[in-house]
Amino acid sequence: MADSEQKVIIDNTEYALSSLSQEAKTQITNLRVVENEIAQLKAKLAIASTAKIAYQHALKNALPVETH
């Protein structure tokens, strides 16, 4: 194995990509796509959560002030 060869670690075992079957390479690609999608969804959730907080503050500011 050349040092410049691409490698992947799965369950604490290092594999040369060139030694993996096409099926294994396809599953690695699928995992990378799904991990990217999860990261994008987490970012969208963070944005939505921030917006929710802003809307809650805006609602509180729009409510009539109670006087006792």
Secondary structure in CASP SS format (residue, H / E / C, confidence):
PFRMAT SS
TARGET T0000
AUTHOR 0000-0000-0000
METHOD secondary structure of the structure
MODEL  1
M C 1.00
A C 1.00
D C 1.00
S C 1.00
E C 1.00
Q C 1.00
K E 1.00
V E 1.00
I E 1.00
I E 1.00
D C 1.00
N C 1.00
T E 1.00
E E 1.00
Y E 1.00
A E 1.00
L H 1.00
S H 1.00
S H 1.00
L C 1.00
S C 1.00
Q H 1.00
E H 1.00
A H 1.00
K H 1.00
T H 1.00
Q H 1.00
I H 1.00
T H 1.00
N H 1.00
L H 1.00
R H 1.00
V H 1.00
V H 1.00
E H 1.00
N H 1.00
E H 1.00
I H 1.00
A H 1.00
Q H 1.00
L H 1.00
K H 1.00
A H 1.00
K H 1.00
L H 1.00
A H 1.00
I H 1.00
A H 1.00
S H 1.00
T H 1.00
A H 1.00
K H 1.00
I H 1.00
A H 1.00
Y H 1.00
Q H 1.00
H H 1.00
A H 1.00
L H 1.00
K H 1.00
N H 1.00
A H 1.00
L C 1.00
P C 1.00
V C 1.00
E C 1.00
T C 1.00
H C 1.00
END
